[in-house]
Amino acid sequence: MLQKINVLIFFILLSLFSSRLFSLEIYRPENFGNMNTIPCLLKVTDLQGNDASSSIISLSFSWYYDMRWNHRYFNGCFTGGTVVHLNMKAGTYKISVYTPLSMQDSYAGVVGDGDWLSDDFIYKVGSPALKVIFVSPVANDNGFYVGKWHIDYKAPKFYKYTKPLRQ
């Protein structure tokens, strides 16, 4: 009987560990000023562009300065200073973010007149090297936001706040 309990405990621990082992962390570091309040919406598709949200096992978020708390009630919308914890079924997916015009607050109409879109990031679940990606805004050579998001496996440049990717 004790051996059966030990085996059960082992499999429970293994399942908890493996779910964190193959999860992806999506960081959206803090930006300067109002840019932190502009939300990103997460979009997950298969390689053909079809919605793959049914492949999401769990989705939660936390603030990067307080990683002790995982908030399970996450609607896929995140702002500056948050980390999204994404756990998916085995497969290869396109991950992107976007901000509809209606959610751009003070930047609406100033920076373009449509949705802010990101590039697609190809993510293979279980990739041994990739555990974290970063989302940051894009700016022109003068430092003004151009209404796009950039996703990369490398952290953006930082000085007090995240520097936007320069186009």
C-alpha positions in Angstrom: 0.0 0.0 0.0 2.8 2.4 0.9 4.5 1.7 -2.5 1.2 2.7 -4.3 1.0 5.9 -2.4 4.6 6.7 -3.2 4.0 6.0 -6.9 0.9 8.3 -6.8 2.9 11.1 -5.1 5.7 10.7 -7.6 3.3 11.0 -10.6 1.5 14.0 -9.1 4.9 15.8 -8.5 6.0 14.8 -12.0 2.9 16.3 -13.6 3.3 19.5 -11.6 7.0 19.8 -12.5 6.5 19.0 -16.2 3.8 21.6 -16.6 6.2 24.3 -15.4 9.0 22.7 -17.3 7.2 23.2 -20.7 5.5 26.5 -19.9 6.5 29.7 -21.6 6.9 33.0 -19.8 5.9 36.1 -21.8 7.4 39.3 -20.2 6.1 42.7 -20.9 8.6 44.9 -19.1 7.6 48.4 -17.9 7.7 51.2 -20.3 7.8 54.9 -19.8 4.6 56.7 -18.8 1.2 55.9 -20.4 2.6 53.2 -22.6 2.3 50.9 -19.5 -1.5 51.3 -19.6 -1.8 50.3 -23.2 -2.8 46.6 -23.1 -1.7 43.8 -25.3 -4.0 41.0 -26.2 -2.5 37.5 -26.6 -3.2 35.6 -29.8 -2.2 31.9 -30.3 -2.7 30.2 -33.6 -1.4 27.1 -35.3 1.1 27.4 -38.2 -1.8 27.8 -40.7 -3.2 30.8 -38.8 -6.2 28.9 -37.2 -7.2 29.7 -33.6 -5.3 27.4 -31.3 -6.7 28.7 -28.0 -8.2 25.2 -27.3 -4.6 24.0 -27.0 -3.9 26.2 -24.0 -3.7 24.0 -20.9 -3.3 26.9 -18.4 -2.9 30.6 -18.7 -2.1 33.0 -15.8 -0.3 36.1 -15.1 1.7 37.9 -12.3 3.5 41.2 -11.9 7.2 40.7 -12.5 8.1 42.4 -9.2 5.9 40.0 -7.3 6.2 36.6 -8.9 4.9 34.8 -5.8 1.3 35.2 -7.0 -0.1 33.6 -10.1 -3.5 35.0 -11.0 -5.5 32.3 -12.7 -8.3 34.7 -13.8 -6.5 36.0 -16.9 -8.4 37.2 -20.0 -5.3 37.3 -22.3 -4.9 41.1 -21.9 -1.7 42.3 -20.2 0.0 45.7 -19.6 3.5 46.9 -18.8 5.2 45.1 -15.9 3.3 41.8 -16.2 4.4 38.2 -16.9 2.1 35.8 -18.7 2.5 32.1 -17.9 1.4 30.0 -20.9 1.2 26.2 -20.8 0.2 24.5 -24.0 -0.4 21.0 -25.5 2.5 19.6 -27.5 2.8 21.3 -30.9 4.2 24.3 -32.8 2.3 27.6 -32.5 2.4 31.2 -33.6 2.3 33.6 -30.7 1.5 37.3 -31.3 0.0 40.3 -29.5 -2.2 43.1 -30.7 -4.0 46.2 -29.4 -7.3 47.2 -31.0 -7.8 50.9 -31.7 -10.5 51.0 -29.0 -7.9 50.0 -26.3 -5.2 52.5 -27.3 -6.4 55.3 -24.9 -4.3 58.4 -25.3 -2.3 57.0 -28.2 -5.4 56.4 -30.4 -5.2 58.4 -33.6 -1.8 59.8 -32.7 0.1 56.7 -33.6 -1.5 55.3 -36.7 -5.2 54.7 -37.1 -5.6 51.0 -36.7 -4.7 48.1 -34.5 -1.2 47.7 -33.2 0.1 44.3 -34.3 3.2 42.3 -33.5 5.3 40.0 -35.5 4.5 36.3 -35.2 6.8 34.3 -32.9 7.0 30.6 -33.7 7.0 28.5 -30.5 7.6 24.8 -30.3 6.3 23.4 -27.0 9.0 21.6 -25.1 11.8 23.4 -26.8 14.7 22.9 -24.3 16.2 26.3 -24.9 13.3 28.6 -25.0 11.4 29.4 -21.8 10.9 33.2 -22.0 10.0 35.8 -24.6 9.6 39.5 -24.4 7.0 42.0 -25.7 8.0 45.6 -26.3 6.7 48.5 -28.3 8.3 49.7 -31.5 9.5 53.3 -32.1 11.0 55.3 -35.0 14.5 56.7 -35.1 13.3 59.7 -33.1 12.0 57.6 -30.3 8.3 58.1 -31.0 6.0 55.0 -30.9 4.8 53.8 -34.3 2.0 51.6 -33.1 3.5 48.1 -33.3 4.7 45.4 -30.9 7.9 43.4 -31.1 8.3 39.9 -29.7 11.8 38.5 -29.2 13.6 35.8 -27.2 16.1 38.5 -26.2 15.3 41.0 -23.5 14.9 44.6 -24.8 17.5 47.3 -24.0 16.8 48.9 -20.6 17.7 52.1 -18.9 15.3 52.9 -16.0 12.5 51.7 -18.4 12.4 49.4 -21.4 13.6 51.1 -24.5 11.4 50.5 -27.5 12.8 48.6 -30.4 13.9 51.2 -33.0 12.7 50.7 -36.6 
